[in-house]
Amino acid sequence: MDKLSEVMDIKLMKKSFFYGIVVLFIGGVIIFFVEQDQGSGVSSLGESIWWSFTTLVTGGFGDLHNPQSGTGRILTVILVIAGMILVGVFTATLTSILVVDDDSEKIEQVKIDLLKRIDDLSKQLREEK
């Protein structure tokens, strides 16, 4: 069952990475065509893709480019929300893959051992009285 879970996690991580790349390029192309005539900082396709990357991954930062058109602002909102989802899914699946050892069984065993010791100590105290 653990192997199946790991395979599913890897597939989900790959899908989130793939969709992230697709959204990044689509967002870059759209913002280029929507904002290129606005004089607001995306004068080349490369700058547009960089804007899309920073918006998708970090939620954007205003000193690079603030969209001037309504379409550009709506695209920014969509990219920020998509970025939160895709980066969150990617990070969560990567974390679940990298978590090698589940310590819950060890913790439960330590708990049982401690409870036994406490019982033994309380029996000894009762016998001494």
N, CA, C and O atoms as CSV, one atom per row, in Angstrom:
chain,resi,resn,atom,element,x,y,z
A,1,MET,N,N,0.827,-1.191,0.000
A,1,MET,CA,C,0.000,0.000,0.000
A,1,MET,C,C,0.874,1.258,0.000
A,1,MET,O,O,0.522,2.262,-0.619
A,2,ASP,N,N,2.023,1.197,0.704
A,2,ASP,CA,C,2.917,2.348,0.733
A,2,ASP,C,C,3.492,2.643,-0.646
A,2,ASP,O,O,3.644,3.805,-1.025
A,3,LYS,N,N,3.812,1.591,-1.396
A,3,LYS,CA,C,4.349,1.779,-2.753
A,3,LYS,C,C,3.309,2.438,-3.657
A,3,LYS,O,O,3.638,3.327,-4.442
A,4,LEU,N,N,2.062,2.003,-3.543
A,4,LEU,CA,C,0.987,2.586,-4.336
A,4,LEU,C,C,0.820,4.059,-3.999
A,4,LEU,O,O,0.657,4.896,-4.887
A,5,SER,N,N,0.864,4.366,-2.718
A,5,SER,CA,C,0.745,5.751,-2.275
A,5,SER,C,C,1.892,6.592,-2.826
A,5,SER,O,O,1.685,7.721,-3.270
A,6,GLU,N,N,3.099,6.038,-2.794
A,6,GLU,CA,C,4.254,6.777,-3.294
A,6,GLU,C,C,4.140,7.017,-4.799
A,6,GLU,O,O,4.459,8.104,-5.280
A,7,VAL,N,N,3.688,6.010,-5.542
A,7,VAL,CA,C,3.501,6.163,-6.987
A,7,VAL,C,C,2.459,7.234,-7.278
A,7,VAL,O,O,2.647,8.065,-8.167
A,8,MET,N,N,1.363,7.216,-6.528
A,8,MET,CA,C,0.318,8.218,-6.718
A,8,MET,C,C,0.847,9.616,-6.391
A,8,MET,O,O,0.528,10.580,-7.088
A,9,ASP,N,N,1.651,9.727,-5.334
A,9,ASP,CA,C,2.229,11.016,-4.973
A,9,ASP,C,C,3.151,11.532,-6.069
A,9,ASP,O,O,3.134,12.720,-6.389
A,10,ILE,N,N,3.956,10.643,-6.645
A,10,ILE,CA,C,4.865,11.060,-7.715
A,10,ILE,C,C,4.074,11.519,-8.934
A,10,ILE,O,O,4.423,12.521,-9.558
A,11,LYS,N,N,3.005,10.788,-9.279
A,11,LYS,CA,C,2.176,11.193,-10.412
A,11,LYS,C,C,1.530,12.549,-10.160
A,11,LYS,O,O,1.477,13.392,-11.055
A,12,LEU,N,N,1.038,12.759,-8.939
A,12,LEU,CA,C,0.412,14.032,-8.600
A,12,LEU,C,C,1.430,15.164,-8.646
A,12,LEU,O,O,1.117,16.264,-9.101
A,13,MET,N,N,2.649,14.901,-8.177
A,13,MET,CA,C,3.690,15.918,-8.204
A,13,MET,C,C,4.049,16.273,-9.643
A,13,MET,O,O,4.202,17.448,-9.977
A,14,LYS,N,N,4.182,15.258,-10.492
A,14,LYS,CA,C,4.489,15.514,-11.897
A,14,LYS,C,C,3.370,16.299,-12.581
A,14,LYS,O,O,3.631,17.215,-13.361
A,15,LYS,N,N,2.125,15.932,-12.283
A,15,LYS,CA,C,0.990,16.654,-12.885
A,15,LYS,C,C,0.966,18.108,-12.430
A,15,LYS,O,O,0.741,19.005,-13.242
A,16,SER,N,N,1.194,18.351,-11.140
A,16,SER,CA,C,1.163,19.736,-10.657
A,16,SER,C,C,2.301,20.539,-11.273
A,16,SER,O,O,2.125,21.716,-11.587
A,17,PHE,N,N,3.465,19.920,-11.450
A,17,PHE,CA,C,4.584,20.603,-12.097
A,17,PHE,C,C,4.244,20.907,-13.559
A,17,PHE,O,O,4.478,22.019,-14.032
A,18,PHE,N,N,3.693,19.921,-14.274
A,18,PHE,CA,C,3.314,20.104,-15.678
A,18,PHE,C,C,2.274,21.215,-15.816
A,18,PHE,O,O,2.425,22.106,-16.652
A,19,TYR,N,N,1.219,21.163,-14.999
A,19,TYR,CA,C,0.185,22.192,-15.083
A,19,TYR,C,C,0.730,23.560,-14.706
A,19,TYR,O,O,0.297,24.572,-15.257
A,20,GLY,N,N,1.663,23.603,-13.782
A,20,GLY,CA,C,2.295,24.860,-13.423
A,20,GLY,C,C,3.034,25.476,-14.601
A,20,GLY,O,O,2.941,26.680,-14.836
A,21,ILE,N,N,3.773,24.647,-15.347
A,21,ILE,CA,C,4.496,25.123,-16.532
A,21,ILE,C,C,3.513,25.604,-17.600
A,21,ILE,O,O,3.726,26.642,-18.226
A,22,VAL,N,N,2.436,24.842,-17.803
A,22,VAL,CA,C,1.434,25.226,-18.800
A,22,VAL,C,C,0.801,26.565,-18.428
A,22,VAL,O,O,0.695,27.458,-19.268
A,23,VAL,N,N,0.384,26.705,-17.180
A,23,VAL,CA,C,-0.239,27.958,-16.728
A,23,VAL,C,C,0.752,29.107,-16.840
A,23,VAL,O,O,0.375,30.215,-17.223
A,24,LEU,N,N,2.011,28.856,-16.510
A,24,LEU,CA,C,3.043,29.880,-16.583
A,24,LEU,C,C,3.161,30.428,-18.009
A,24,LEU,O,O,3.154,31.644,-18.203
A,25,PHE,N,N,3.270,29.545,-19.004
A,25,PHE,CA,C,3.428,30.013,-20.378
A,25,PHE,C,C,2.149,30.633,-20.940
A,25,PHE,O,O,2.205,31.642,-21.643
A,26,ILE,N,N,1.007,30.037,-20.635
A,26,ILE,CA,C,-0.248,30.621,-21.107
A,26,ILE,C,C,-0.451,32.006,-20.504
A,26,ILE,O,O,-0.833,32.943,-21.206
A,27,GLY,N,N,-0.196,32.136,-19.210
A,27,GLY,CA,C,-0.321,33.441,-18.551
A,27,GLY,C,C,0.643,34.465,-19.129
A,27,GLY,O,O,0.284,35.629,-19.311
A,28,GLY,N,N,1.880,34.030,-19.420
A,28,GLY,CA,C,2.861,34.942,-20.003
A,28,GLY,C,C,2.453,35.436,-21.378
A,28,GLY,O,O,2.595,36.620,-21.683
A,29,VAL,N,N,1.949,34.539,-22.204
A,29,VAL,CA,C,1.525,34.923,-23.557
A,29,VAL,C,C,0.312,35.854,-23.495
A,29,VAL,O,O,0.261,36.865,-24.195
A,30,ILE,N,N,-0.654,35.507,-22.657
A,30,ILE,CA,C,-1.860,36.345,-22.560
A,30,ILE,C,C,-1.513,37.741,-22.061
A,30,ILE,O,O,-1.970,38.732,-22.628
A,31,ILE,N,N,-0.702,37.829,-20.996
A,31,ILE,CA,C,-0.376,39.154,-20.457
A,31,ILE,C,C,0.427,39.957,-21.468
A,31,ILE,O,O,0.300,41.181,-21.522
A,32,PHE,N,N,1.254,39.291,-22.271
A,32,PHE,CA,C,2.023,39.998,-23.299
A,32,PHE,C,C,1.093,40.675,-24.301
A,32,PHE,O,O,1.273,41.848,-24.627
A,33,PHE,N,N,0.102,39.933,-24.785
A,33,PHE,CA,C,-0.796,40.505,-25.784
A,33,PHE,C,C,-1.776,41.512,-25.182
A,33,PHE,O,O,-2.195,42.447,-25.864
A,34,VAL,N,N,-2.142,41.333,-23.928
A,34,VAL,CA,C,-3.095,42.248,-23.294
A,34,VAL,C,C,-2.412,43.545,-22.853
A,34,VAL,O,O,-2.995,44.623,-22.970
A,35,GLU,N,N,-1.185,43.448,-22.349
A,35,GLU,CA,C,-0.537,44.606,-21.720
A,35,GLU,C,C,0.587,45.235,-22.542
A,35,GLU,O,O,1.130,46.253,-22.114
A,36,GLN,N,N,0.959,44.695,-23.678
A,36,GLN,CA,C,2.127,45.227,-24.391
A,36,GLN,C,C,1.948,46.669,-24.847
A,36,GLN,O,O,2.925,47.414,-24.917
A,37,ASP,N,N,0.749,47.071,-25.151
A,37,ASP,CA,C,0.503,48.439,-25.608
A,37,ASP,C,C,0.201,49.401,-24.464
A,37,ASP,O,O,0.009,50.594,-24.698
A,38,GLN,N,N,0.156,48.912,-23.265
A,38,GLN,CA,C,-0.176,49.749,-22.110
A,38,GLN,C,C,1.041,50.513,-21.586
A,38,GLN,O,O,0.888,51.431,-20.781
A,39,GLY,N,N,2.252,50.146,-22.031
A,39,GLY,CA,C,3.463,50.804,-21.553
A,39,GLY,C,C,3.741,50.530,-20.091
A,39,GLY,O,O,4.242,51.394,-19.371
A,40,SER,N,N,3.413,49.325,-19.652
A,40,SER,CA,C,3.506,49.054,-18.224
A,40,SER,C,C,4.574,48.037,-17.847
A,40,SER,O,O,4.551,47.526,-16.728
A,41,GLY,N,N,5.512,47.725,-18.743
A,41,GLY,CA,C,6.636,46.909,-18.304
A,41,GLY,C,C,6.798,45.565,-18.961
A,41,GLY,O,O,7.820,44.916,-18.740
A,42,VAL,N,N,5.857,45.107,-19.753
A,42,VAL,CA,C,6.040,43.831,-20.433
A,42,VAL,C,C,6.194,44.087,-21.926
A,42,VAL,O,O,5.261,43.892,-22.705
A,43,SER,N,N,7.377,44.524,-22.306
A,43,SER,CA,C,7.614,44.882,-23.701
A,43,SER,C,C,8.107,43.706,-24.529
A,43,SER,O,O,8.180,43.805,-25.754
A,44,SER,N,N,8.449,42.592,-23.882
A,44,SER,CA,C,8.882,41.411,-24.626
A,44,SER,C,C,8.194,40.172,-24.056
A,44,SER,O,O,7.683,40.179,-22.935
A,45,LEU,N,N,8.196,39.123,-24.850
A,45,LEU,CA,C,7.589,37.874,-24.407
A,45,LEU,C,C,8.355,37.287,-23.220
A,45,LEU,O,O,7.756,36.696,-22.322
A,46,GLY,N,N,9.680,37.452,-23.218
A,46,GLY,CA,C,10.496,36.971,-22.095
A,46,GLY,C,C,10.118,37.645,-20.779
A,46,GLY,O,O,10.001,36.979,-19.751
A,47,GLU,N,N,9.927,38.966,-20.809
A,47,GLU,CA,C,9.503,39.693,-19.612
A,47,GLU,C,C,8.113,39.245,-19.161
A,47,GLU,O,O,7.835,39.160,-17.965
A,48,SER,N,N,7.251,38.962,-20.125
A,48,SER,CA,C,5.899,38.503,-19.800
A,48,SER,C,C,5.928,37.153,-19.104
A,48,SER,O,O,5.202,36.933,-18.134
A,49,ILE,N,N,6.764,36.252,-19.597
A,49,ILE,CA,C,6.873,34.934,-18.966
A,49,ILE,C,C,7.506,35.069,-17.584
A,49,ILE,O,O,7.108,34.364,-16.657
A,50,TRP,N,N,8.486,35.963,-17.430
A,50,TRP,CA,C,9.077,36.196,-16.111
A,50,TRP,C,C,8.021,36.764,-15.153
A,50,TRP,O,O,7.956,36.360,-13.992
A,51,TRP,N,N,7.199,37.697,-15.638
A,51,TRP,CA,C,6.107,38.233,-14.816
A,51,TRP,C,C,5.161,37.106,-14.407
A,51,TRP,O,O,4.750,37.019,-13.250
A,52,SER,N,N,4.819,36.243,-15.371
A,52,SER,CA,C,3.922,35.131,-15.088
A,52,SER,C,C,4.524,34.190,-14.047
A,52,SER,O,O,3.825,33.714,-13.152
A,53,PHE,N,N,5.827,33.925,-14.168
A,53,PHE,CA,C,6.511,33.062,-13.197
A,53,PHE,C,C,6.461,33.653,-11.791
A,53,PHE,O,O,6.097,32.962,-10.840
A,54,THR,N,N,6.826,34.929,-11.657
A,54,THR,CA,C,6.834,35.535,-10.326
A,54,THR,C,C,5.430,35.640,-9.743
A,54,THR,O,O,5.247,35.519,-8.532
A,55,THR,N,N,4.449,35.863,-10.593
A,55,THR,CA,C,3.075,35.935,-10.118
A,55,THR,C,C,2.577,34.566,-9.687
A,55,THR,O,O,1.917,34.439,-8.655
A,56,LEU,N,N,2.888,33.549,-10.466
A,56,LEU,CA,C,2.435,32.186,-10.175
A,56,LEU,C,C,3.100,31.625,-8.922
A,56,LEU,O,O,2.428,31.031,-8.080
A,57,VAL,N,N,4.401,31.806,-8.794
A,57,VAL,CA,C,5.153,31.171,-7.711
A,57,VAL,C,C,5.104,31.974,-6.412
A,57,VAL,O,O,5.009,31.390,-5.332
A,58,THR,N,N,5.167,33.289,-6.501
A,58,THR,CA,C,5.259,34.087,-5.280
A,58,THR,C,C,4.049,34.963,-5.026
A,58,THR,O,O,4.007,35.674,-4.023
A,59,GLY,N,N,3.075,34.929,-5.901
A,59,GLY,CA,C,1.945,35.842,-5.753
A,59,GLY,C,C,2.256,37.189,-6.379
A,59,GLY,O,O,1.467,38.128,-6.270
A,60,GLY,N,N,3.407,37.285,-7.038
A,60,GLY,CA,C,3.806,38.511,-7.732
A,60,GLY,C,C,4.361,39.549,-6.783
A,60,GLY,O,O,4.171,39.478,-5.569
A,61,PHE,N,N,5.039,40.492,-7.351
A,61,PHE,CA,C,5.451,41.653,-6.580
A,61,PHE,C,C,5.298,42.867,-7.458
A,61,PHE,O,O,5.657,42.849,-8.635
A,62,GLY,N,N,4.764,43.917,-6.881
A,62,GLY,CA,C,4.325,45.081,-7.631
A,62,GLY,C,C,5.415,45.882,-8.316
A,62,GLY,O,O,5.124,46.636,-9.244
A,63,ASP,N,N,6.662,45.741,-7.886
A,63,ASP,CA,C,7.691,46.559,-8.498
A,63,ASP,C,C,8.089,46.065,-9.888
A,63,ASP,O,O,8.774,46.788,-10.612
A,64,LEU,N,N,7.682,44.856,-10.285
A,64,LEU,CA,C,8.012,44.345,-11.607
A,64,LEU,C,C,7.005,44.833,-12.651
A,64,LEU,O,O,7.383,45.381,-13.687
A,65,HIS,N,N,5.748,44.629,-12.369
A,65,HIS,CA,C,4.728,45.009,-13.344
A,65,HIS,C,C,3.359,44.988,-12.689
A,65,HIS,O,O,2.950,43.984,-12.107
A,66,ASN,N,N,2.671,46.087,-12.787
A,66,ASN,CA,C,1.281,46.148,-12.344
A,66,ASN,C,C,0.406,46.241,-13.580
A,66,ASN,O,O,0.489,47.218,-14.325
A,67,PRO,N,N,-0.431,45.240,-13.807
A,67,PRO,CA,C,-1.292,45.285,-14.993
A,67,PRO,C,C,-2.178,46.528,-14.979
A,67,PRO,O,O,-2.709,46.924,-13.942
A,68,GLN,N,N,-2.321,47.125,-16.149
A,68,GLN,CA,C,-3.120,48.341,-16.278
A,68,GLN,C,C,-4.542,48.050,-16.743
A,68,GLN,O,O,-5.464,48.803,-16.427
A,69,SER,N,N,-4.725,46.971,-17.485
A,69,SER,CA,C,-6.049,46.664,-18.027
A,69,SER,C,C,-6.825,45.766,-17.061
A,69,SER,O,O,-6.251,45.086,-16.211
A,70,GLY,N,N,-8.128,45.788,-17.222
A,70,GLY,CA,C,-8.972,44.914,-16.408
A,70,GLY,C,C,-8.677,43.449,-16.671
A,70,GLY,O,O,-8.660,42.641,-15.743
A,71,THR,N,N,-8.444,43.102,-17.932
A,71,THR,CA,C,-8.116,41.720,-18.277
A,71,THR,C,C,-6.809,41.291,-17.620
A,71,THR,O,O,-6.694,40.172,-17.121
A,72,GLY,N,N,-5.825,42.189,-17.622
A,72,GLY,CA,C,-4.546,41.890,-16.981
A,72,GLY,C,C,-4.690,41.682,-15.487
A,72,GLY,O,O,-4.035,40.814,-14.910
A,73,ARG,N,N,-5.538,42.469,-14.864
A,73,ARG,CA,C,-5.761,42.324,-13.417
A,73,ARG,C,C,-6.502,41.031,-13.095
A,73,ARG,O,O,-6.195,40.368,-12.105
A,74,ILE,N,N,-7.466,40.675,-13.921
A,74,ILE,CA,C,-8.182,39.404,-13.719
A,74,ILE,C,C,-7.215,38.240,-13.903
A,74,ILE,O,O,-7.241,37.281,-13.132
A,75,LEU,N,N,-6.362,38.321,-14.924
A,75,LEU,CA,C,-5.358,37.283,-15.146
A,75,LEU,C,C,-4.425,37.169,-13.946
A,75,LEU,O,O,-4.045,36.064,-13.557
A,76,THR,N,N,-4.058,38.294,-13.364
A,76,THR,CA,C,-3.196,38.278,-12.184
A,76,THR,C,C,-3.863,37.528,-11.042
A,76,THR,O,O,-3.224,36.703,-10.390
A,77,VAL,N,N,-5.127,37.799,-10.792
A,77,VAL,CA,C,-5.863,37.099,-9.729
A,77,VAL,C,C,-5.900,35.595,-9.996
A,77,VAL,O,O,-5.683,34.788,-9.092
A,78,ILE,N,N,-6.178,35.229,-11.248
A,78,ILE,CA,C,-6.236,33.809,-11.606
A,78,ILE,C,C,-4.881,33.151,-11.398
A,78,ILE,O,O,-4.806,32.043,-10.865
A,79,LEU,N,N,-3.802,33.825,-11.815
A,79,LEU,CA,C,-2.461,33.255,-11.648
A,79,LEU,C,C,-2.063,33.128,-10.181
A,79,LEU,O,O,-1.431,32.143,-9.798
A,80,VAL,N,N,-2.420,34.102,-9.362
A,80,VAL,CA,C,-2.097,34.023,-7.942
A,80,VAL,C,C,-2.822,32.834,-7.292
A,80,VAL,O,O,-2.213,32.072,-6.541
A,81,ILE,N,N,-4.106,32.680,-7.579
A,81,ILE,CA,C,-4.875,31.565,-7.006
A,81,ILE,C,C,-4.357,30.229,-7.533
A,81,ILE,O,O,-4.179,29.282,-6.767
A,82,ALA,N,N,-4.115,30.154,-8.848
A,82,ALA,CA,C,-3.572,28.915,-9.426
A,82,ALA,C,C,-2.206,28.601,-8.831
A,82,ALA,O,O,-1.891,27.440,-8.568
A,83,GLY,N,N,-1.403,29.625,-8.621
A,83,GLY,CA,C,-0.081,29.417,-8.022
A,83,GLY,C,C,-0.164,28.877,-6.611
A,83,GLY,O,O,0.592,27.979,-6.240
A,84,MET,N,N,-1.088,29.424,-5.812
A,84,MET,CA,C,-1.242,28.917,-4.444
A,84,MET,C,C,-1.620,27.446,-4.466
A,84,MET,O,O,-1.100,26.657,-3.677
A,85,ILE,N,N,-2.516,27.078,-5.357
A,85,ILE,CA,C,-2.967,25.686,-5.437
A,85,ILE,C,C,-1.850,24.786,-5.947
A,85,ILE,O,O,-1.533,23.776,-5.319
A,86,LEU,N,N,-1.250,25.144,-7.078
A,86,LEU,CA,C,-0.242,24.284,-7.688
A,86,LEU,C,C,1.019,24.169,-6.836
A,86,LEU,O,O,1.559,23.074,-6.679
A,87,VAL,N,N,1.488,25.277,-6.290
A,87,VAL,CA,C,2.678,25.222,-5.436
A,87,VAL,C,C,2.365,24.443,-4.160
A,87,VAL,O,O,3.206,23.690,-3.670
A,88,GLY,N,N,1.160,24.621,-3.622
A,88,GLY,CA,C,0.768,23.873,-2.428
A,88,GLY,C,C,0.711,22.377,-2.672
A,88,GLY,O,O,1.208,21.594,-1.862
A,89,VAL,N,N,0.106,21.973,-3.789
A,89,VAL,CA,C,0.023,20.546,-4.124
A,89,VAL,C,C,1.413,19.985,-4.378
A,89,VAL,O,O,1.740,18.901,-3.894
A,90,PHE,N,N,2.235,20.707,-5.129
A,90,PHE,CA,C,3.586,20.245,-5.422
A,90,PHE,C,C,4.389,20.081,-4.138
A,90,PHE,O,O,5.049,19.059,-3.945
A,91,THR,N,N,4.339,21.072,-3.265
A,91,THR,CA,C,5.093,21.018,-2.007
A,91,THR,C,C,4.591,19.894,-1.109
A,91,THR,O,O,5.392,19.173,-0.514
A,92,ALA,N,N,3.281,19.739,-1.006
A,92,ALA,CA,C,2.719,18.686,-0.150
A,92,ALA,C,C,3.097,17.293,-0.649
A,92,ALA,O,O,3.450,16.422,0.146
A,93,THR,N,N,3.024,17.084,-1.959
A,93,THR,CA,C,3.372,15.754,-2.475
A,93,THR,C,C,4.866,15.504,-2.363
A,93,THR,O,O,5.278,14.380,-2.074
A,94,LEU,N,N,5.684,16.518,-2.582
A,94,LEU,CA,C,7.126,16.350,-2.424
A,94,LEU,C,C,7.464,16.015,-0.971
A,94,LEU,O,O,8.311,15.161,-0.707
A,95,THR,N,N,6.810,16.680,-0.049
A,95,THR,CA,C,7.028,16.405,1.363
A,95,THR,C,C,6.608,14.986,1.723
A,95,THR,O,O,7.319,14.293,2.451
A,96,SER,N,N,5.463,14.552,1.220
A,96,SER,CA,C,5.005,13.196,1.550
A,96,SER,C,C,5.914,12.136,0.938
A,96,SER,O,O,6.043,11.044,1.491
A,97,ILE,N,N,6.540,12.437,-0.183
A,97,ILE,CA,C,7.486,11.494,-0.778
A,97,ILE,C,C,8.771,11.440,0.039
A,97,ILE,O,O,9.345,10.369,0.234
A,98,LEU,N,N,9.217,12.590,0.514
A,98,LEU,CA,C,10.485,12.645,1.235
A,98,LEU,C,C,10.390,12.166,2.680
A,98,LEU,O,O,11.408,11.840,3.289
A,99,VAL,N,N,9.197,12.119,3.226
A,99,VAL,CA,C,9.031,11.614,4.584
A,99,VAL,C,C,9.222,10.106,4.521
A,99,VAL,O,O,8.355,9.374,4.042
A,100,VAL,N,N,10.361,9.659,5.008
A,100,VAL,CA,C,10.740,8.264,4.857
A,100,VAL,C,C,10.190,7.401,5.979
A,100,VAL,O,O,9.724,6.287,5.740
A,101,ASP,N,N,10.241,7.904,7.178
A,101,ASP,CA,C,9.912,7.064,8.328
A,101,ASP,C,C,8.723,7.647,9.075
A,101,ASP,O,O,8.693,8.836,9.392
A,102,ASP,N,N,7.767,6.812,9.346
A,102,ASP,CA,C,6.609,7.211,10.126
A,102,ASP,C,C,6.878,6.812,11.571
A,102,ASP,O,O,6.975,5.624,11.879
A,103,ASP,N,N,6.998,7.789,12.451
A,103,ASP,CA,C,7.370,7.530,13.837
A,103,ASP,C,C,6.186,7.227,14.736
A,103,ASP,O,O,6.380,7.053,15.939
A,104,SER,N,N,4.980,7.156,14.220
A,104,SER,CA,C,3.822,6.971,15.081
A,104,SER,C,C,3.872,5.625,15.822
A,104,SER,O,O,3.452,5.551,16.976
A,105,GLU,N,N,4.375,4.565,15.182
A,105,GLU,CA,C,4.483,3.272,15.862
A,105,GLU,C,C,5.510,3.340,16.984
A,105,GLU,O,O,5.285,2.791,18.063
A,106,LYS,N,N,6.631,4.006,16.741
A,106,LYS,CA,C,7.669,4.154,17.769
A,106,LYS,C,C,7.133,4.951,18.954
A,106,LYS,O,O,7.378,4.601,20.108
A,107,ILE,N,N,6.409,6.011,18.664
A,107,ILE,CA,C,5.844,6.845,19.728
A,107,ILE,C,C,4.850,6.036,20.558
A,107,ILE,O,O,4.835,6.131,21.785
A,108,GLU,N,N,4.032,5.252,19.892
A,108,GLU,CA,C,3.056,4.421,20.604
A,108,GLU,C,C,3.758,3.404,21.501
A,108,GLU,O,O,3.309,3.157,22.620
A,109,GLN,N,N,4.849,2.815,21.025
A,109,GLN,CA,C,5.596,1.840,21.831
A,109,GLN,C,C,6.233,2.512,23.044
A,109,GLN,O,O,6.219,1.947,24.138
A,110,VAL,N,N,6.785,3.694,22.870
A,110,VAL,CA,C,7.367,4.433,23.999
A,110,VAL,C,C,6.283,4.762,25.012
A,110,VAL,O,O,6.514,4.684,26.219
A,111,LYS,N,N,5.110,5.128,24.533
A,111,LYS,CA,C,3.985,5.429,25.421
A,111,LYS,C,C,3.611,4.193,26.245
A,111,LYS,O,O,3.405,4.292,27.455
A,112,ILE,N,N,3.523,3.040,25.597
A,112,ILE,CA,C,3.188,1.788,26.299
A,112,ILE,C,C,4.257,1.460,27.341
A,112,ILE,O,O,3.934,1.087,28.469
A,113,ASP,N,N,5.529,1.598,26.962
A,113,ASP,CA,C,6.628,1.331,27.898
A,113,ASP,C,C,6.569,2.265,29.101
A,113,ASP,O,O,6.769,1.830,30.235
A,114,LEU,N,N,6.299,3.530,28.864
A,114,LEU,CA,C,6.207,4.482,29.976
A,114,LEU,C,C,5.036,4.157,30.899
A,114,LEU,O,O,5.167,4.240,32.120
A,115,LEU,N,N,3.899,3.789,30.327
A,115,LEU,CA,C,2.747,3.425,31.153
A,115,LEU,C,C,3.047,2.182,32.005
A,115,LEU,O,O,2.628,2.113,33.160
A,116,LYS,N,N,3.760,1.214,31.450
A,116,LYS,CA,C,4.162,0.031,32.219
A,116,LYS,C,C,5.063,0.415,33.377
A,116,LYS,O,O,4.887,-0.061,34.499
A,117,ARG,N,N,6.026,1.276,33.101
A,117,ARG,CA,C,6.945,1.715,34.167
A,117,ARG,C,C,6.199,2.459,35.267
A,117,ARG,O,O,6.476,2.280,36.453
A,118,ILE,N,N,5.252,3.292,34.858
A,118,ILE,CA,C,4.465,4.024,35.863
A,118,ILE,C,C,3.652,3.049,36.704
A,118,ILE,O,O,3.567,3.212,37.922
A,119,ASP,N,N,3.056,2.040,36.081
A,119,ASP,CA,C,2.305,1.025,36.830
A,119,ASP,C,C,3.213,0.266,37.790
A,119,ASP,O,O,2.841,0.018,38.937
A,120,ASP,N,N,4.402,-0.103,37.320
A,120,ASP,CA,C,5.353,-0.814,38.190
A,120,ASP,C,C,5.760,0.048,39.378
A,120,ASP,O,O,5.845,-0.442,40.504
A,121,LEU,N,N,6.006,1.301,39.136
A,121,LEU,CA,C,6.390,2.202,40.225
A,121,LEU,C,C,5.254,2.389,41.218
A,121,LEU,O,O,5.488,2.419,42.426
A,122,SER,N,N,4.035,2.515,40.727
A,122,SER,CA,C,2.923,2.700,41.655
A,122,SER,C,C,2.675,1.414,42.466
A,122,SER,O,O,2.280,1.499,43.629
A,123,LYS,N,N,2.897,0.236,41.882
A,123,LYS,CA,C,2.791,-1.020,42.632
A,123,LYS,C,C,3.857,-1.092,43.711
A,123,LYS,O,O,3.583,-1.515,44.834
A,124,GLN,N,N,5.070,-0.681,43.374
A,124,GLN,CA,C,6.143,-0.688,44.363
A,124,GLN,C,C,5.824,0.264,45.511
A,124,GLN,O,O,6.085,-0.060,46.669
A,125,LEU,N,N,5.271,1.416,45.211
A,125,LEU,CA,C,4.927,2.376,46.257
A,125,LEU,C,C,3.820,1.835,47.165
A,125,LEU,O,O,3.850,2.054,48.376
A,126,ARG,N,N,2.861,1.143,46.596
A,126,ARG,CA,C,1.787,0.559,47.397
A,126,ARG,C,C,2.326,-0.548,48.315
A,126,ARG,O,O,1.894,-0.676,49.460
A,127,GLU,N,N,3.266,-1.341,47.805
A,127,GLU,CA,C,3.846,-2.425,48.602
A,127,GLU,C,C,4.664,-1.889,49.750
A,127,GLU,O,O,4.701,-2.506,50.814
A,128,GLU,N,N,5.317,-0.767,49.571
A,128,GLU,CA,C,6.141,-0.186,50.619
A,128,GLU,C,C,5.286,0.392,51.745
A,128,GLU,O,O,5.751,0.503,52.880
A,129,LYS,N,N,4.080,0.750,51.452
A,129,LYS,CA,C,3.223,1.335,52.475
A,129,LYS,C,C,2.733,0.251,53.321
A,129,LYS,O,O,1.983,0.496,54.265
